[in-house]
Amino acid sequence: MKKVETFKRLIILQLSFIGLIFQTAIYAYFWLEAYYPFLREHRRFRFYFKGHVLILAIYFVLLFFFATTYGALKIGYLKPVDVFISEIFSLLIVNVISYFQISLMANWLVDAAPIIKTMLIQLILAAVWVYVGNMLYRKAFPPREILLVHGERSIDEIVAKFDSRKDKYKINRCMNISEGTEKIQEEILAGYGAIVLWDIPVSERNHLLKFCYSRSIRVYMMPKISDV
């Protein structure tokens, strides 16, 4: 089962990498159709196959670097709008760098229209790709069903945090630690994607933590000051 989950996760994570390849392909089209003919005609630039590959490789590496830096590759982990905003920043920075790179080849500022068109098409593709990638991720990894084990402290705060990511978490049941660890352990074995230990006494918390760990059950825990 773990191997299947790992395989699915690797497949989904490749969606971001494939998206970068498509973005680079859009840039390649405008490079070959607009900027390279201009450089060849006015600056007598003549690139062979390896020269074009190098230009596109530089673009891809820059895009990968900034996408990684801003979190544009974290489809499924971040909210779709956050991923899209990261895509905007990454594409903007890389396209500006590429524009000045081409301008240096031409020895003056070249027409910005092609790079602007490139950016606009890339943004449309990014929006569609983030939506499709997020949809596929949710189908492969539905929200985790959660059992919340709490003490006397109000659970409104922790419930609100999990509710803010309903695409990833779903609290199915809440149990007070006063119900007893044996009853809670029976409920845990009923089958949950994760267990949340929220502000319960250290002795009960450690007991449940070891219980879950020995059975490879995912646990989210609120640490005490002594833990820190």
C-alpha positions in Angstrom: 0.0 0.0 0.0 2.8 2.4 0.8 4.5 1.6 -2.5 1.2 2.5 -4.3 0.9 5.8 -2.4 4.5 6.7 -3.1 4.1 5.9 -6.8 0.9 8.0 -7.1 2.7 10.9 -5.3 5.6 10.7 -7.7 3.3 10.8 -10.7 1.4 13.8 -9.4 4.5 15.7 -8.5 5.7 15.2 -12.1 2.8 17.4 -13.2 4.7 20.5 -12.1 7.8 19.5 -14.1 5.7 18.8 -17.2 4.2 22.2 -16.8 7.7 23.8 -16.9 8.4 22.0 -20.1 5.2 23.4 -21.7 6.1 26.9 -20.6 9.6 26.5 -22.1 8.0 25.2 -25.3 5.9 28.4 -25.6 9.1 30.5 -25.2 10.9 28.3 -27.8 8.1 29.1 -30.3 8.5 32.9 -29.9 12.3 32.6 -29.9 12.4 30.7 -33.2 9.6 32.6 -34.9 10.3 36.2 -33.7 13.6 36.9 -31.9 16.0 34.6 -33.7 15.0 35.7 -37.2 15.4 39.3 -36.1 18.9 38.6 -34.7 19.9 36.7 -37.8 18.7 39.5 -40.1 20.0 42.5 -38.3 22.9 41.2 -36.2 24.0 38.3 -38.5 23.6 35.8 -35.6 23.6 32.3 -36.8 22.9 29.6 -34.3 23.0 25.9 -35.0 21.0 23.3 -33.1 23.2 23.3 -30.0 22.9 27.0 -29.8 19.2 26.9 -29.7 19.3 24.1 -27.1 21.5 26.2 -24.9 19.2 29.2 -25.1 16.2 27.1 -24.1 18.2 25.2 -21.5 19.1 28.5 -19.8 15.5 29.5 -19.8 14.3 26.2 -18.4 17.0 26.3 -15.6 16.0 29.9 -14.6 12.3 29.0 -14.6 12.9 25.9 -12.5 15.0 27.9 -10.1 12.5 30.6 -9.5 9.5 28.2 -9.6 11.2 26.2 -6.8 12.0 29.4 -4.9 8.5 30.8 -5.0 6.7 27.5 -4.5 5.2 27.2 -8.0 5.9 23.5 -8.1 3.9 22.7 -5.0 0.6 21.7 -6.7 -1.6 19.9 -4.2 0.4 21.2 -1.2 -0.3 24.9 -1.5 -3.7 26.4 -2.4 -4.3 26.7 -6.2 -4.3 30.5 -6.0 -1.0 30.5 -4.1 0.6 28.3 -6.8 -0.7 30.5 -9.6 0.6 33.7 -7.9 4.0 31.9 -7.6 3.8 31.1 -11.3 3.2 34.7 -12.1 6.3 35.9 -10.2 8.5 33.1 -11.7 7.4 33.7 -15.3 7.7 37.5 -14.9 11.2 37.4 -13.6 12.5 34.8 -16.1 10.9 36.6 -19.1 12.4 39.9 -18.0 15.8 38.3 -17.7 15.4 36.6 -21.1 14.3 39.9 -22.7 17.4 41.6 -21.6 19.5 38.6 -22.7 18.1 38.9 -26.2 18.6 42.7 -26.1 22.3 42.2 -25.3 22.6 40.0 -28.4 20.9 42.7 -30.5 23.0 45.4 -28.9 19.8 47.4 -28.2 16.3 47.0 -26.7 14.4 44.7 -29.0 10.6 44.8 -29.6 8.9 43.7 -26.3 5.7 42.5 -28.0 6.8 38.9 -28.5 7.9 38.4 -24.9 4.7 40.0 -23.7 2.6 37.6 -25.9 4.8 34.8 -24.5 4.0 35.9 -21.0 0.2 36.2 -21.6 0.0 32.7 -23.2 2.1 31.2 -20.4 -0.2 32.7 -17.7 -3.2 31.2 -19.4 -1.5 27.9 -19.6 -0.4 28.2 -15.9 -4.0 28.9 -14.8 -5.3 25.8 -16.7 -2.4 23.6 -15.6 -2.7 24.5 -11.9 -6.4 23.8 -12.0 -6.0 20.5 -13.8 -3.0 19.5 -11.7 -4.9 20.3 -8.5 -7.9 18.4 -9.6 -5.8 15.3 -10.4 -4.1 15.6 -7.1 -7.4 15.7 -5.2 -8.6 12.6 -7.0 -5.5 10.7 -6.2 -5.3 12.0 -2.6 -8.8 12.9 -1.2 -9.0 14.8 2.1 -7.7 12.8 5.0 -10.4 11.7 7.5 -9.3 12.9 10.9 -10.0 12.0 14.5 -9.5 14.9 16.9 -8.6 13.9 20.4 -8.8 17.0 22.7 -8.8 18.0 26.4 -10.7 20.7 28.1 -9.4 23.5 26.0 -11.7 24.9 23.3 -11.2 23.2 19.9 -12.5 26.1 17.8 -9.0 27.2 17.0 -7.7 23.9 15.7 -11.0 23.1 13.9 -10.8 26.4 12.1 -7.2 25.7 10.9 -8.2 22.3 9.4 -11.4 23.8 7.9 -9.2 26.3 6.1 -7.8 23.4 4.1 -10.9 21.3 3.4 -9.2 20.1 0.3 -6.7 18.2 2.4 -8.4 17.5 5.8 -11.8 16.5 7.1 -12.5 16.2 10.8 -14.9 13.2 11.1 -15.1 12.9 14.9 -14.0 14.7 18.0 -13.3 12.8 21.3 -12.5 14.1 24.7 -9.6 12.5 26.5 -11.9 11.9 29.4 -13.6 9.1 27.5 -10.6 7.0 28.2 -7.6 5.9 26.2 -8.9 2.4 25.5 -12.1 3.7 23.9 -10.0 6.2 21.9 -7.7 3.5 20.7 -10.6 1.4 19.5 -11.8 4.4 17.6 -8.4 5.0 16.1 -8.3 1.4 14.8 -11.7 2.1 13.0 -9.6 3.6 10.2 -8.6 7.3 10.0 -6.2 9.0 7.7 -4.7 10.9 10.7 -5.1 11.6 14.4 -4.9 15.0 16.0 -3.8 15.2 19.6 -4.9 18.6 20.8 -3.9 19.9 24.3 -4.2 16.7 26.3 -2.1 15.6 29.4 1.4 14.5 28.6 1.0 10.9 29.8 -2.1 10.2 27.7 -0.6 12.0 24.8 2.6 10.0 24.8 0.7 6.8 25.2 -1.5 7.6 22.2 1.5 8.8 20.2 3.3 5.5 20.7 0.2 3.6 20.0 -0.2 5.4 16.6 3.5 5.2 15.8 3.7 1.5 16.3 0.8 1.1 13.8 2.2 3.6 11.2 -0.8 6.0 11.8 -0.2 9.6 10.9 -0.3 12.0 13.9 -0.6 15.7 14.2 0.3 16.9 17.7 0.2 20.2 19.6 3.6 20.4 21.4 4.0 21.5 24.9 6.6 24.1 26.0 8.6 21.3 27.5 8.7 19.6 24.1 10.1 22.8 22.5 
